[in-house]
Every structure is written in C-alpha cells, then in structure tokens.
C-alpha cells in the first residue's frame, strides 16, 4: 500500500480559515472551500468546515489533513476568528491551543503568538486577496495545549499550545525537514539563553537520566533522536565550550561504527560493536544477546563498568572527530532505567546533583 500522500501544514490551514472568515466578514456567502497560495507560488484549495458570523467578528474552521505523515496535529481543527481593526495592519493573537513564545532564539520574539514567519506571510497574502483593511486575527487549535506536550514546544519555550508551522505549506510523509527545523530551533534557543555546555541525548531515557543526575537548564538538554550527523554539524556553527552526549548504548554504540543516522532501518545493530569491544577489553565474549542492554546485564558490576567506560571512550573519540575538535566532548552511558553504566571525559562542567 502506498504511503506517499501529501497533506497541508497548520500554516496553510490557518491561511485558509482566515480567508474564509474574511470573506464572510466582507458580507459574502460562506464558502465551502477556499484557495490560498503556497510559498513556491502554487495554489491549493482546502475545504472549509464552517464560517459563521457573530456580532463583530466571523469564525471559520479548516480541519488539518497531514496526508500520510504521522503528525500529532493530523485531524485537528484550525480556527480563525477575524474582526476589523482601526489601523490598516494585521495583528495576530494566540487563541485556545496556540502557544506563546517565552524565550529568545526563535524566529518569533518572546511575547508573540507562536505563528512562524512563513505562515504569517501566507495568512497576510490570503486575506489581502479579499480586503486591505486592518484586521485582528485570533488563531486557535482546540486541544492544542495537550497535543503540544507531545512536541518540542515546551522545551523551546513555547507555552500554552502548538505552533503554527510550515515552510512550504505542504506536509510530505515521513520526511525529516520538520524534525530538523525543530532541532535547529532548539540549538538557537540554547545559544540565545547563553548555554555553553549543552547535553545531547537520543530521547526520553537520556533526557530523564540527564535531568536526574545533573543540575541543568531545560533548554540545555536537546533530544537528537536519530539525527546525530545533522545536529553535530549544526552545533559546530555555535561557540559551545563543551558537549555532553548521554544516553543508552543501544543508540550511541552506533556512532563509532559510523552510523550517524541511528534509525534502526538505516543503521546496523549495535550488538556486534559492543561484543567486539568486550572481547578486546575483557578478553572474553559475553553471553550472546540480541540487545546492547542484554550484553551489559549479563556482566558483573566491575566488568560492566569497565566495558561501558571503554565504549564511552570510543563514542567520545568519534563525536570529537565529527565536530573537528571544535569543543570538548564527554560521554555518559545509562541503562533503560537511567542508571549510569560508564563514562569518559570531563563531566565536571555539568554540575552533579548531590542525590545522584
């Protein structure tokens, strides 16, 4: 079964809902669908769920269709409430489920609704096809506050809901640009917040372990996912003093083998790497296991620490080469419970919690 159907970003849906609302505000019949322009000049038509006139304003809604992309906002509704304003400009307001920027470093300054520059342009262009009068546009995504907890938003300082996103207006299934954009934003926030020693983790296990073990600012910890090549290359553009890589060996053991995209479908198993190192360091092969966690679990405490320290050293060397020695690197490995297995490098730059 083909899974390549494209969809529309929340920015495109917001532009369509805003245009539908302004059509009714201008006294015209409520449209069943509206046409809006995309950043590349293409035109698309989106269905309108409703456009209803109220005293002093009109509210219109478009339901998001993300195509075949597993987007958390797929199926949600984007609502635009549009009313006349005294001046000739357009003012954006965050309604229910749309976040507000609270930290520097993003494309939108603190205090502003989390509506990115490209969607703002798309919305302006869409409504200017109907009127040149001043407008106040309040965008809402019902349920967006809860959905935002599944995104990067809280860690980027976007509070109260989702961001209105989109650089092309189109959602392409299973593509990485959206994730990479979020990672670039996270790095920008860290720089703007004067972070000099960030912590890169593969995911939630690493994040929880990092916050449990060290005194860290929320914007100091960045979940890389599988995008190690991209994030490390981006990190080289910033003046960081040092980097701590912390996570489970099931992901991080792939880095010394040259697998900088650690997705299971695009990289080899880490188990052979760990077993080979065990033979080299311990002089014997641990019992066969299908997972890196299993290899470490079958060792005694001393050998487990010896092997984990050695593996952390190989990972540190690989990352240090990847960033061309631009800043110092330390590595800490944890198991699935977040317990420390081993480490390599100077961890003193990251203040330890006394209870760890």
KOLKE-122375 format. One record per residue (C-alpha): x, y, z. Coordinates in steps of 0.02 Angstrom, whole numbers, plus 50000, padded with zeros to 5 digits. Each point is the difference from the previous one (the first is absolute). Layout:
BEGIN
XYZ...
***
This chain:
BEGIN
500005000050000500705016949950500335012350142500525015549906498455011150007500485017850043499015011250117499935018150057500925008750142499125009050141500595016049917499054996049840498454995450100500125016350098500135009949838498484991149928498975002450158500485018550009499525002849819498334991150022499625010850152500435016449913498904995349852498504999050117500565015550097499915009449834498184994849980500214985949876499254982550017500974987350103501124990049881500074981149996501845001149954501325013349974501565001649895501635006050077501765002249936501524990150055501755007350023500574992549834498605008849905498874984849982498155001450043499004987250099498184998450051499484994650174498254995650061499235011250133499064991350141499035015750045500075019049994498775008250119499645018350029499865006750179499755017850062501625008849957500984985149934499964984449891500684982950047500524987049871500774982850017501054988749891500434982250051501814995049975500414985449886501834995350019499924987049862500984984350043501155008850122499824994250183499735017950060499285002650175498915013949929499234989449862498115001750009499985014850118499045015849957500805016949972498825014350038500215018249949499005013850084500115015749895499415017650044500305017449936501395010550077500235018950004501675000649909500394992049833501174986750066499704982150051500184994950181500184981750047499334993450166500244982850079498334991950037499624983550085501344986949967501225011649912501605003350097500905015950047501885002049981500865002950168501864997849960501195008649879500814991149854498474995349898499425008149838498645009350098500465011250149499444996450179498235005550039499374996749824498804986149948500964984749938499575003149818501564998249896500515012749867499504989849847498234996350063499825018650044500435004649822498814986849931498585006250110500325018249954500054995949815498394989850013498985013450088500735014049892499224991349851498335005050079500295016550091501345012950040499175005750163500774997550172499674983350083500204991150165500204981349970499884988050146500554982349959499494985250105500284981249998498794991750123500954986850098501655007749949500615002450178499954981250029500744995849829501435012050030500634989050141500454987149867501085012549905501605009950028499005015750043500125000050191501894997849991500165014049873499065012050113498374999549900498674998850135498134997649999499824990549838500644995749828500965010249874499275004949832501364992849889500464996849820501375005649882499274992949839498164998650046500034981549957500294985250117501014986349919499824982850080501434993450106501185014049951501285007250121499945018849964498755003650139501044990850130501595008549941499155016950009499504996250180501784994850042500705016049924498755009950104500554990650157501825004449964499535018249968499075000850165501504992550091501175013049924498805014350039499864993950180501915000650017500204981150011501844995849976500004981550047498484991349922499494982050029499494989549850498924984650033499184987649881498285001350083498984999650159501054987150093501555010849978499075016050041499284993150162501704993150050500885016449961498765010350102500084987550142501904999750010500485017949960499425017750041499465005649827498955013549920498534993049898500665007949840501714992150033499404982449955499634996249818499174983949941500914995549840498974984949952500944991749857500685016149923501774999650071500895005349840498845014849974500035006050181501864998450024500335009249837498805013850055500805000750173501685004149919499255016649945499825005550182501335004950127499694986250124501354996150128499604981750020498704986749960499354985750105499274985349903498934989650117498914985149960499764981449979501364989849913498674992449887500025016549905501685007850039501054984449962499555002749817500975016349990501774992750006499474988249860499615015149892498114998850012499575018350032498184996849952499574987650138498264995149938499844981150008499524998849816501505010349945501364993650115500724983550056499764991950170501105006650141500214982750075501484994549891500905016250045499754996950187500484981549988501585003849902500525013050127499624987950142501184987149925501335013449983499805007550174499464985250105500904986349905498424989849980498345000349910498485003150111498494988649979499095002949836498625013050008498895008449873500155017050084501365011350069499045000750164500094981150010501884999749974500295011750147498714991250109500954983549984501615007550071500535002250179500065017650069501865002849977500074993249823498415009449955500805016350053501654995849913499124996349836498845015150013501475011750035500924993249849498485001549888499705017850062501805003849952499744993649822498415010349985500885015550067501414998049874498774998049856498985015350049501575010350030500604995949824498295003749929500025017650072501825002349944500555003250179499035016450005499534996950182500284987250136498934984450007499504988750144498914984449993498924991550130499094983649968498434994750094498904984650001498134999649968499665005350180501155015049982501354992750113501785004749954500974986049912501605009349961500755016249938501495008249919500615018049997499885014450122498265000650076500425014050122499285013249883498274992950034499595002350184499494983850080498484998650110500484994850176498644986750003500664991349844
***
